[in-house]
Amino acid sequence: MNEILTLIEKVKNDRQNGASHLALQSLEILKTAAYQSSAVSPQLWAEEIIGYGHLLIEARPAMTPISSLVNEFISIIRIKAAGCENEPAALKQLASSASDQIAEDFRLARKTAVQEAATLIKNSSIIMTCSFSSTVYDALILAQKQDKDFRVTATRSYFNNRSYGEMTCDHLSKHQISCDICADNEIPRLAASADMILLGADTVFADGSLINGYPSLKLAQAASEAGTPLFSICDRYKYRDTPNEAETWEAGFEKIDAGLITYFITEYGLLMPSEIRWVSKIGCSLMDFYRDISG
């Protein structure tokens, strides 16, 4: 197995990091592949990179940020290679620049959504979460830096011999944020006493539903029954079209229907589930820019 395939396999088997981290890692893998390729023509070079991109998307199908960043990158590669008749040396530099710009845009969108989430966290509030989300984690850290005092309750979120709730509390404790672990059978009672449910999202669909780690569905149902508002932090890179009914998810991921979600916290502010489809219409991607200047 070559180096790039080994790196892709690591992404596939990574259960420590979330979608945002793995999306950026996938982009770095493609950047490395583009630089190390020994293809003798632009077309063969592009085919090689695109092939690796498809393997990355297939490795973690529930994590839409991976497919969003990868698809944007390989679209640029395809466009530029089609108009190049020379050796791919110049394309390698373009690939590096495109990768860096995509990553910068992604980080900015994520950072802005995190900032929006931090503003919603109030003093003396009880926030409940589950699974492990670096986006939620960053929002809580930012809220603390804004001198807000709050408590976090994390469900144990035990799956595949790992407690993602304990991982969340371990990370938060390093920043002196109060975090309690609750057993999954305590979710209904504690959801009723929380001021807000704060989740990340691995995928957000056009119909306002989302995919997130276990036990997000149980927590969302309990919050709905208790009348506790549920917020999901997401950026436009987590958006994709509504799936077909036959589509399945990776083990450990669950689909939450739009009716269980109060608001999405995005880089554009708060959006209701019925409004999330407009995320795909806002802004201009780097892929659009390269298409424009190519044609």
C-alpha positions as CSV (number, residue, x, y, z in Angstrom):
1,M,0.0,0.0,0.0
2,N,1.4,3.4,-1.0
3,E,1.7,6.3,1.4
4,I,-1.5,8.1,0.2
5,L,-3.6,4.9,0.5
6,T,-2.2,4.4,4.0
7,L,-3.2,8.0,5.0
8,I,-6.7,7.4,3.6
9,E,-7.0,4.2,5.6
10,K,-6.1,6.2,8.7
11,V,-9.0,8.7,8.0
12,K,-11.3,5.7,7.5
13,N,-10.5,4.2,10.9
14,D,-10.1,7.4,12.9
15,R,-12.7,7.5,15.8
16,Q,-10.9,10.1,17.8
17,N,-11.4,13.2,15.6
18,G,-14.5,14.8,14.2
19,A,-15.6,15.8,10.7
20,S,-14.0,19.2,10.6
21,H,-10.5,17.8,11.6
22,L,-10.8,14.9,9.1
23,A,-12.0,17.2,6.3
24,L,-8.9,19.4,6.7
25,Q,-6.7,16.2,7.0
26,S,-8.3,14.9,3.7
27,L,-7.4,18.1,2.0
28,E,-3.8,17.8,3.1
29,I,-3.7,14.2,1.8
30,L,-4.8,15.4,-1.6
31,K,-2.3,18.2,-1.5
32,T,0.5,15.7,-0.8
33,A,-0.8,13.4,-3.5
34,A,-0.8,16.2,-6.0
35,Y,2.8,17.1,-5.1
36,Q,4.2,13.6,-5.0
37,S,2.5,12.4,-8.2
38,S,4.8,11.2,-11.0
39,A,2.1,11.3,-13.7
40,V,3.6,12.4,-17.0
41,S,0.5,14.4,-18.3
42,P,-1.9,16.8,-16.7
43,Q,-4.8,14.5,-17.5
44,L,-3.2,11.4,-15.9
45,W,-2.2,13.6,-12.9
46,A,-5.8,14.8,-12.5
47,E,-7.2,11.3,-12.8
48,E,-4.9,10.1,-10.0
49,I,-5.8,12.9,-7.6
50,I,-9.5,12.5,-8.4
51,G,-9.3,8.8,-7.7
52,Y,-7.8,9.5,-4.3
53,G,-10.5,12.1,-3.7
54,H,-13.2,9.5,-4.3
55,L,-11.6,7.1,-1.9
56,L,-11.6,9.8,0.8
57,I,-15.3,10.5,0.3
58,E,-16.1,6.8,0.4
59,A,-14.0,6.3,3.6
60,R,-16.4,8.5,5.8
61,P,-19.7,8.9,3.9
62,A,-21.5,10.4,6.9
63,M,-19.0,13.3,7.2
64,T,-20.1,15.8,4.6
65,P,-17.3,18.3,5.3
66,I,-14.9,15.7,3.8
67,S,-16.9,15.4,0.6
68,S,-17.4,19.2,0.4
69,L,-13.8,20.1,0.6
70,V,-12.6,17.2,-1.5
71,N,-15.2,17.8,-4.3
72,E,-14.3,21.5,-4.4
73,F,-10.6,20.6,-4.7
74,I,-11.0,18.0,-7.4
75,S,-13.3,20.2,-9.4
76,I,-10.5,22.8,-9.5
77,I,-8.1,20.1,-10.5
78,R,-10.3,18.8,-13.3
79,I,-11.0,22.3,-14.7
80,K,-7.3,23.4,-14.7
81,A,-5.9,20.1,-16.0
82,A,-8.4,20.2,-18.9
83,G,-6.9,23.4,-20.2
84,C,-3.2,22.5,-19.7
85,E,-1.0,20.8,-22.3
86,N,2.3,21.0,-20.5
87,E,3.8,18.8,-17.8
88,P,1.9,19.0,-14.5
89,A,4.6,20.8,-12.6
90,A,2.8,24.2,-12.7
91,L,-0.5,22.4,-11.7
92,K,1.1,21.1,-8.5
93,Q,1.7,24.7,-7.4
94,L,-1.9,25.6,-8.3
95,A,-3.1,22.6,-6.3
96,S,-1.2,23.7,-3.3
97,S,-2.6,27.2,-3.5
98,A,-6.1,25.9,-4.1
99,S,-5.9,23.6,-1.1
100,D,-4.7,26.4,1.2
101,Q,-7.5,28.7,0.1
102,I,-10.2,26.1,0.5
103,A,-8.9,25.3,4.0
104,E,-8.9,29.0,4.9
105,D,-12.4,29.5,3.7
106,F,-13.5,26.4,5.6
107,R,-11.9,27.6,8.8
108,L,-13.4,31.0,8.5
109,A,-16.9,29.6,8.0
110,R,-16.5,27.3,11.0
111,K,-15.0,30.0,13.2
112,T,-17.9,32.4,12.4
113,A,-20.5,29.7,13.3
114,V,-18.6,29.0,16.5
115,Q,-18.7,32.7,17.4
116,E,-22.5,32.8,16.7
117,A,-23.0,29.8,19.0
118,A,-21.0,31.3,21.8
119,T,-23.2,34.4,21.8
120,L,-26.2,32.2,22.5
121,I,-24.7,30.7,25.7
122,K,-26.0,32.6,28.7
123,N,-24.7,33.0,32.2
124,S,-25.9,30.4,34.7
125,S,-27.2,28.2,32.0
126,I,-27.2,24.4,31.8
127,I,-26.1,23.1,28.4
128,M,-26.6,19.4,27.4
129,T,-24.7,17.7,24.6
130,C,-23.7,14.3,23.4
131,S,-21.2,12.5,21.3
132,F,-18.0,14.6,20.7
133,S,-18.0,17.7,18.6
134,S,-15.0,19.9,18.3
135,T,-17.3,22.7,17.1
136,V,-19.4,22.5,20.2
137,Y,-16.2,22.3,22.3
138,D,-14.8,25.4,20.6
139,A,-18.0,27.3,21.2
140,L,-18.0,26.4,24.9
141,I,-14.4,27.5,25.2
142,L,-15.1,30.8,23.5
143,A,-18.2,31.4,25.7
144,Q,-16.0,30.9,28.8
145,K,-13.4,33.4,27.5
146,Q,-16.4,35.9,27.3
147,D,-16.6,35.5,31.1
148,K,-19.8,33.4,31.0
149,D,-20.5,30.9,33.8
150,F,-22.4,27.8,32.8
151,R,-22.5,24.1,33.3
152,V,-22.3,21.3,30.8
153,T,-24.0,17.9,30.9
154,A,-22.7,15.3,28.4
155,T,-24.3,12.0,27.8
156,R,-21.9,9.1,28.2
157,S,-22.3,8.4,24.5
158,Y,-20.6,5.0,24.7
159,F,-20.0,3.4,21.3
160,N,-17.4,1.0,20.0
161,N,-15.6,0.7,23.4
162,R,-15.2,4.5,23.7
163,S,-17.1,7.1,25.8
164,Y,-17.4,10.2,23.7
165,G,-19.1,12.0,26.6
166,E,-16.1,11.4,28.8
167,M,-13.8,12.7,26.0
168,T,-15.9,15.9,25.9
169,C,-15.7,16.3,29.7
170,D,-11.9,15.6,29.7
171,H,-11.3,18.3,27.2
172,L,-13.5,20.8,28.9
173,S,-12.0,20.2,32.3
174,K,-8.7,21.3,31.0
175,H,-10.3,24.7,30.6
176,Q,-12.0,24.6,34.1
177,I,-15.5,24.2,32.6
178,S,-17.9,22.3,34.8
179,C,-19.0,19.1,32.9
180,D,-21.0,16.2,34.3
181,I,-21.4,12.8,32.6
182,C,-24.9,11.3,32.6
183,A,-25.9,7.8,31.8
184,D,-27.9,7.4,28.6
185,N,-31.0,6.2,30.6
186,E,-30.9,9.6,32.4
187,I,-31.3,11.6,29.2
188,P,-35.1,12.3,29.4
189,R,-34.8,13.7,33.0
190,L,-31.8,15.8,32.4
191,A,-32.9,17.1,29.0
192,A,-36.0,18.5,30.8
193,S,-33.8,20.5,33.2
194,A,-31.4,21.8,30.6
195,D,-31.7,25.3,29.2
196,M,-30.5,24.3,25.8
197,I,-29.3,21.2,23.8
198,L,-26.1,22.0,21.8
199,L,-25.0,19.6,19.1
200,G,-22.6,19.5,16.3
201,A,-23.5,17.9,12.9
202,D,-21.6,15.7,10.5
203,T,-24.2,16.3,7.8
204,V,-27.1,18.7,7.4
205,F,-29.7,17.9,4.7
206,A,-31.8,20.2,2.5
207,D,-34.9,19.1,4.3
208,G,-33.6,20.3,7.7
209,S,-32.6,16.9,9.1
210,L,-29.1,16.1,10.2
211,I,-26.7,13.3,10.9
212,N,-24.7,13.2,14.2
213,G,-23.1,10.7,16.5
214,Y,-25.0,8.4,19.0
215,P,-27.1,9.1,21.0
216,S,-28.2,12.3,19.3
217,L,-31.6,10.9,18.3
218,K,-32.6,9.9,21.9
219,L,-31.4,13.3,23.2
220,A,-33.3,15.2,20.5
221,Q,-36.5,13.2,21.2
222,A,-36.2,13.9,24.9
223,A,-35.6,17.6,24.3
224,S,-38.7,17.8,22.1
225,E,-40.9,16.1,24.6
226,A,-39.6,18.4,27.4
227,G,-39.8,21.6,25.3
228,T,-36.0,22.2,25.6
229,P,-34.6,24.0,22.5
230,L,-32.1,22.1,20.4
231,F,-29.4,23.9,18.5
232,S,-27.0,22.4,16.0
233,I,-23.8,24.3,15.0
234,C,-23.1,23.9,11.4
235,D,-21.5,25.7,8.4
236,R,-22.2,25.5,4.8
237,Y,-19.6,22.8,4.3
238,K,-21.9,20.4,6.2
239,Y,-24.8,20.9,3.8
240,R,-25.9,18.4,1.2
241,D,-29.0,17.4,-0.7
242,T,-31.6,15.3,1.0
243,P,-30.7,11.6,0.8
244,N,-32.7,8.9,-0.8
245,E,-34.7,6.6,1.5
246,A,-32.4,3.6,0.9
247,E,-29.2,5.5,2.1
248,T,-27.6,4.1,5.2
249,W,-25.1,5.7,7.6
250,E,-21.9,4.5,9.3
251,A,-22.4,2.7,12.5
252,G,-22.6,5.1,15.4
253,F,-24.3,7.9,13.4
254,E,-28.0,8.8,13.6
255,K,-30.4,10.8,11.6
256,I,-32.4,13.5,13.4
257,D,-35.6,14.8,11.7
258,A,-36.1,18.5,11.1
259,G,-39.1,18.6,13.5
260,L,-36.8,17.8,16.4
261,I,-34.4,20.7,15.7
262,T,-35.1,24.3,16.9
263,Y,-32.4,26.2,15.1
264,F,-29.2,25.7,13.1
265,I,-26.4,28.0,14.2
266,T,-24.5,28.9,11.0
267,E,-22.0,31.5,9.8
268,Y,-25.0,33.4,8.5
269,G,-26.7,33.4,12.0
270,L,-29.7,31.4,13.2
271,L,-31.6,29.4,10.6
272,M,-34.8,27.4,11.1
273,P,-34.7,23.9,9.6
274,S,-37.0,25.1,6.8
275,E,-34.4,27.7,5.9
276,I,-31.3,25.6,5.8
277,R,-31.6,24.8,2.1
278,W,-30.7,28.5,1.4
279,V,-27.2,27.9,2.7
280,S,-26.2,26.3,-0.6
281,K,-27.3,29.5,-2.4
282,I,-25.2,31.9,-0.4
283,G,-21.7,32.9,-1.3
284,C,-19.3,31.9,-4.1
285,S,-17.0,28.9,-3.7
286,L,-13.5,28.8,-4.9
287,M,-14.6,26.3,-7.5
288,D,-16.9,28.9,-9.0
289,F,-14.0,31.4,-9.1
290,Y,-11.7,29.0,-11.0
291,R,-14.5,28.1,-13.4
292,D,-15.0,31.8,-14.1
293,I,-11.4,32.6,-14.8
294,S,-11.1,29.5,-17.0
295,G,-13.8,30.3,-19.2
